[in-house]
Amino acid sequence: MRRVPFRAVLTVTFYTKPNCPLCDDALEQIELAQREEPFELVEVNILADPDIYLQHRHNIPVVCLEGVEVFRYRLTAEELIARVRERRRGRPAGLGCDY
């Protein structure tokens, strides 16, 4: 019998809004990373929730991994892949992200 290592499904939350070029670039990198290191992606339009909008109106895009902020403004697929792998190994992913 072949054993396949268990890979926990991690969640990446992407705080974004329409007409945001930095958000478009970040989403492209997130999708590239997701092909290499699968995770659940949750996109949150900050315009849909007044509280989230107030927190992020000047700070998007924001990327959280399992509720912990790991990127703001810019990221590369390679950086996100590294953070996902670190998290799977039980290491902290980044800064607090309590949204």
N, C-alpha and C positions, 0 to 999 in steps of 0.2 A: 504494500500500500504506500502510495506517495503522500507525504505530508506537505501541506501548503501552509506557510507561516500565516498566522492570523494578523490582519492589519486592521486596527481600529479605524472606524470611519470618523474622521475629524471634520470639524465644520469651520469653514472660512467665511466670515461675514464681511461684505464689501459695502461700505457706506459711500454713496454716490449721488449724483443728480444729473438731469438732462443737460445737454449743451456744455459739458465739462471736458475739454480736451485732455486734461491730466487723468480724468476718470477713464476716458476711452483707452488711453495708453496703459493704464494700470490694469484694466479688465483684460486687455490683450495678453499681458504678462501673466495674469492669474490663470487664464485659460490655457496658456502654454504649460504652466506649472502643473495644472490639473491633469494634463495628458501624461505627464511623467510620474506624478505622485498623486494618485486619486484622493479627492476629498469632496465633501459636500460644500457647494457654494450657495450662499444666501446673499442676494443683492437687496440692499435697503436704500430706497429713494428717500433722501433726507427731507424732501419737500412734502412727503406724505404724513409726517408726524411733527407737530410743532416743537415738541421737546427735543427730539433728535436734531431738528433743524437748528435750534438755538445752540446746541452743543457743537455742531459741525459746519455751520454756515461759512466759516472762513478756513476750514481745515480739511478739505476733502481733496482727493479720496483718502479714506481711512480703511485699513485692512486689519481685521481681528482674527486670531486663530484661537478657537475654543474660548472666546470671550476675552482674550488678551490682545491688546493692540500690538501689532508687529511692524506695521508700516504706515506712514503718513506721506502723502503727496506722490512719492515715486517708489518703484520697486522693480526688480528684475525677476524673471521666472526662476533663475538660479537661486536668488536669495530666498524666495518663498519656498522653493523645494527644500533648501537647507533648514529653514525654520520648521517645516512640516516633519521632516525626518528627525530633527532634534526633539520635537514634541512627542513623536512616537516612541522615542527612546526614554521618555520621562523627564526630559530637561525642560526648564521654563522656556517659554516662547518669546517673551518680550515684556513690554510695559502693561500696566493695568488698563483694562477697557471695560468699564462697568456701565454698559448701556442696556 
